[in-house]
């Protein structure tokens, strides 16, 4: 007698259902993100002139509530340093250069 092979079909959809946000919720989230960015940008602009001379193209993780910032050549290390000091806060990451970003689009 011949054995029958069973074929297992794997679902390739999302593991979690897609979140449906209203337009008001999206606008609120975008406004909160913009305000957070602007608070972090103030701290970056304050320290950038001195850091750009010695730490060009390093990463800086800014925590705006305390005003603390952490710099390192590795983005992961800068993030970890920030998380150790402020475990409940999410830092904003910049690159220490003229634009504050990692590249161009």
N, C-alpha and C positions, 0 to 999 in steps of 0.2 A: 504494500500500500504506500502511496506517496504522501509525504507530509505537506501540509499547506502552510505557506509562510504568512505570518500576520504582518501587515504593514501598519505602522503607527504614523498617524498624521499629526504633525506638530502645528499648533496654532502660531501664526506669525503676526498676530495683532498686538495691540498694546496690552501691557500687563495691568495697567490701571486705567480706569475710565477717563476720558478726556474731560478736563474741567471746563465747564461752561460759565464764563463770567459775563455779567451784564456790561453794557457800555460804560455805565457809571462806575462800576467796580474797576474796570480797566483804566479809566481816566484817573481814578483815585490812586491806583497802584503806580501809574506813571508819574503822577505828581509827587508821591512819596519818594520814588526813586530819584527824581530830579532834585528834590530838596536835600536828600541824603548826599547826592553827588556834589551839590553846591557847598554844603557844609564841609565836606572833605576837601574840595578844591581850594577853599580858603586856607586851610592848613598847609596844603601842598605849595601854594603860591608864597606863603610866608617862609618856608624852609628851602624852597627850590634853589634860590640864588647861591646859597652856600653849599648845598649838596651837589649841585650840578658840576661844580669844580672838582670835587673829590670822588664822587660816586656816580659818574655819568653812565647811563643805561642800566643802573641797578634798579631794583624794585622797592617800592615803598608801600607799606600797608598802613592806612590811616584809620584811626578809630575816632570819630568826630565828637562823641560825647565827652571823652576825657581829654581830647587834644593830643593823645599819644600817637606816635608813629614809629614804625619799625622798618629798617632797611636791610637788604641783603642782595647778593648777586642772584640768588635762587628764589624764585617766586614762592615755592613751597615753604622754604625756611622763613621768609618774611611773614607769610600767613601763619605758620606755626607759632612764631614768636608773639604775634598779636593775639592768637587764640589762648596762649598760655597766660598772658597778662590779663586778658578780658575774655573769659570763656563763653560768655553769653552774648557777646557783641559780634557783629559781622563787619569785618574791615572792608574798606574800598581800596583796591590795588591800582597803583599808577606806576609808570616807568619814569625814572628821573632823567628827563631830557627836555627839549624845548616844548614838545607838545603834550607830554605826559602819557602818551600811548606807545604801544609796542611796534607799530608799523604803520603802513599807509594802505588805504583801500583803493 
